[in-house]
Amino acid sequence: MFITKKILLFCDPGIDDSLAIMYTMLDPEIELVGIVSSYGNVTKEQATANAAHLVQLAGRNDIPIIPGASQPVQQEDVTFYPEIHGEGIGPIRPPSNMQYQTYPFDTIRLIIERYRDELIIVDTGRSTSLATAFILFPDQLKMVHSFYVMGGAFFVPGNVTALAEANFFGDPTSSNFVLKFAHNLTITPLNATQFAVLTPDIVDSISQNKKNIYAFMIKPVFEYYYEFYKKTVPGIQGAPIHDLLTIMVIKNPAIVDYIYYDANVVEGIEAKGMSYIDYRPASKAGETRIAIQLHYEEFIEEFSRVMLPE
């Protein structure tokens, strides 16, 4: 008998966030108890509609969709990425007549109070909404079991600038706030997630699997995403699904290797969003667990187990 992992997901779907949601919905060992949808890859409104579409396809209208932040805490223009994530979920758009219910931001507090130390909070988007939750519900956030954040690039190139990964770049002030106050924290940066690559052959197998409720959309979504990566990373054999790995390490922490340091994010303009640790020999190791290397075969084995149901 297994105990399900109860997850409250902060996200900005977006293709890789959407694949993380699909995986979470299909894994019987994970219970998705809420989705906080915010700006990032796409607008807050589009992210909310995309999340609602995915839960409706699974017949799970009981999962609350909670609209979060629409912009970072520092007032500035927000950049979205339709060339990467499309106007919906890649080329797939939620039905124009789709109806769905959304829940107030205070629902986050109610979810935490219900599940307390059984709850795991995962943030695969910009940090603004989670930082806001820390500010509004500090006592409740202390009840949470652990936090998992996709963000950063330590000693490796960024993906939105030469130095910065997109989530930490999008709102570095909020990212720093989360890194400071989140306990039992695991970060999955580009060091590991850039190697979590899905290849066309795996996607073909999923698209033909009649027991996967998302099979019809997997291939067009992946191909849209892969086209971008073929242009920006010459020779890449597939597309990295950054946010999916963040979900997977909750249940399978051994598919990556870790270092333990306190992490920070640069807020200044020239190096905005750059993540770093004090790696000097005399510095003290911290408590934050940072994934630095992926075990690819184990990643694919676990992904296939969930996404290719027999």
N, C-alpha and C positions, 0 to 999 in steps of 0.2 A: 504494500500500500504506500502511495506517495502523498506528500502534502503539497498542495498547489501553492505556487508563489503568487502572492497578490500584488499586482503592479498598478500604480497610478502613473500614467504616461504623459509627460509634457513633450509636445512635438510640433512640427511645422510641415506636415505632409503636403507636397514633396514626395519624390519617388522613393528614396531610401527609407524615409519615415513610414511610408505606406507599406513597403515590404516588411518593415518591422512590425507594423500593426497586423498584417496578414499572418505572419509567423506566430505572433502572440495569440491571435484568435484560434489558430489551428493546433497549438500545442496544448494537450490536455493537462500538462503539468504547470501551466501558467493561467492565472485568472486575471483578466484585465478588468479593473474595477472603476476605471474612469479615464477619460482623455481630455487633456488641457491643450487646446489648439491655439497657436499663436502665429504671428508674422515670422518670416524668415525666408525659407525657400520660395514661398508664395505669400500672398496677403493673408491676414487673419481670417477674412471671410472665406477665401478659397480653401485654406487649411481646414476650417471648420466643416465646410461642405464635403471635402474629400474624406475626412474622418467619419462623418455621418454616413457617407455612401458605403464605406468599407464595413462598418458595423451592421448596416442594413442588409448588405449582401450575405452576411453571416447569420441574419435573423436575430441579431442581438441588440434590439432597440432599448434593452434595459440598461445598457452601458451609458452613463451620462457623458455627454459632450459639453465641455465647459470652455467657452471662448475666453482666451487670455489676452495678452498684450498685443497691441497693434503697431507698436514702434518701440525703440530703445529708450532708456531713461534720459539719455542726452538727446535733446531735440535736434534732429538732423534728417536729411532725406534718407529714406530706406531703399536699399537696392534689392530687387527681387531677381530671380534667375529662371525666366521662362525657357531660355535656350537649354537649360539643364533639366528642369522639372516640368515644363509644359504649362499650359493654362489650366490644367486640372491635375490628374495624375499622369504625367506625360501626355499622350494623346487621348487618354480616357477622361471624359468629363462626366461628372455626376448628372443625372437627369435634371433638365431645367425645371421640371415640375415637382422635384423631390421635396417632400415635407419632412421636417425633423424637429425635434425639441432640443433646445439648449438649456443649460443650467447656469445659475449665477455662480460667480467666483467663490462665494462662501461655501459652495458644495465641497470644495477642497478640504475645508475644515471639518465638515461633517464626515467625509470619507476617512480622514485620518482618525477622528474620534471613534469611528466604528471599528476600524481594523487595528489601530494602534501599532504595537510592535510586530504585527504580522505584515505590515505594509512596506513595500519597497517603492521608492520614487525613482523614476527614470526620466532623464531629460535629454532628448536627442535634438533639441532645437536651440534657439537663442535663449539666453539665461534669464531674460526679463521677467517672465511669468513666475518662475520658481523663486527668484529673488523677491518678487512682490509677495509671494506666499510666506516667505520667511519674515518679511516685515509685518504683514497683517496677522499671521498666526504663529508667533514664535514659540508659544508653549506647546501647540499641537505638533509643530515640526520636530520638536525634541522627542516625541513619542515614536516617530518613524523608525523602522528597523535599520534601513540603510539607503544610500543614495548612489545612483549610477549616472554618470554624465558623459556624453559624447562631446569631446572638444579638445582643442589644443594640438600642438605638434612640437615635440621635444627633441631638439637636435636634428630635426628633419625639416624639409621645406614645407611651407604652408600650401593651402590650395586656393585661397582667395587673394593673398599677396605672397611674396617670397618668404615672409616670416610667419604669417598668421593663417590659422584654420578658420573656416567661416563662422562657426557658432561663437567662438570667443571673440572674433573680430566684430561680430554684429552688435554686441553690447558688452564690451570688456569690463565696464563698471559693475554690471550685474553678475558677470562671470566671477569676478573677484569676490563679490559678496557671497555667492554660493560656495566658492572654494573655502572661504573663511569659516562659514557657519555650518556647512553640511557635515554631519558626523558619519563615521563608517562609510567613507566615500571612496568610490572607484571611478577613475577616469579612463575612458577608452579614446586615446588620441589617434591622429593619423599614423603614428608609428605602427600600430597594429591594424587599424581599420582599412588603411589603403591596400592591404593585402587580402582583405575579405572579398575576393573577387568571384562573382558568379559568371560562368562561361555559357556560351550559347547552347552547348549540348545539355547542360543541366536544365536550362530554361526550357528547352524543347521537351524534355521529359516531364517537367511540371505541367506544361501547357497541354499535354496529352493525358494527364491523370484525371480521370473522371470523378475521383473522390475529393479533389481539391476544389473548393467552391470559387476560388479565385483563378482557376486555370485559364479561363478565357481572356484574362487581362494581363497575365504575366508576360507573355511574349511581346506584345506591342509596347508595354511599359518599359520592359528591359531594353528593347531595341532603340527606343527613343533615348534612353539614358546612355546606352553604349555608344551611340553615334557621337555624343558629346565627348566621351572619353577617348574615342579613336582619334579625334582631332587634337585633343590636348595632351594625350599621353601616347605618342606613337609606339605601335607594337604591342599595346596592352591586349591581353587575351580575353578580357571580359570587362565587367563594370564593378567597382568596389561598392559594397552596400554597407556604408559606415554605421548607420544607426541599427541595422540588424544585429551586428556583432555585439553592440551594447546590451541588447536584450539577451543574447545567447550566453554571455559570460555570467549572467546571474545564476543560471542553473548549471553551467558547465565552466567554472572558473579556470580549469586547467587547459582550456584551448588557447590561452595566452600566457605569456610570462610577464612578471611584474617587477617594478621597483617601488620603493616606498619613500616618498618625499612630499613635503608641503609644496604646493604649486601656486604660481602667481600668473597674472595676465597684465601685460603692459597696456596702459591707458593712453599714453602719449601718442601724438599723431604719427611720428615717423615710424614707430614700431607697433602701432595699434594692433591689439589682438594677439600679439606674440606671447606664447606661454613659456614659462621657464621655471627651473628649480635651482636651488643653490647646490651645485654639484662639486664645490670645492672640497678637497680631502678633509678639511677640518670641520666642515658643516655637519650638522646633525640630521640624521634621517628623520623623516616625518611619518605621519600616520596615513596619508592618502595613498591608496593603491593605484598605480599608474601602469596600464598595459603597454608593453613596449615591443612585444613580438608575438605574432600569430602562428599557431600550429595549423597549417592550412588543411591537411587531410582530416583532422578532427573536426574542423569547422564545416567542411563539406559533408562529412558523415552525419553530423548533427542536423545540419540544414536539410539534408535529404530525408532524414528520418521523419521530420515534421511535415515538410512540404510535399513529400511523395507518399501519402498514406496508402496502405495496402488494403 
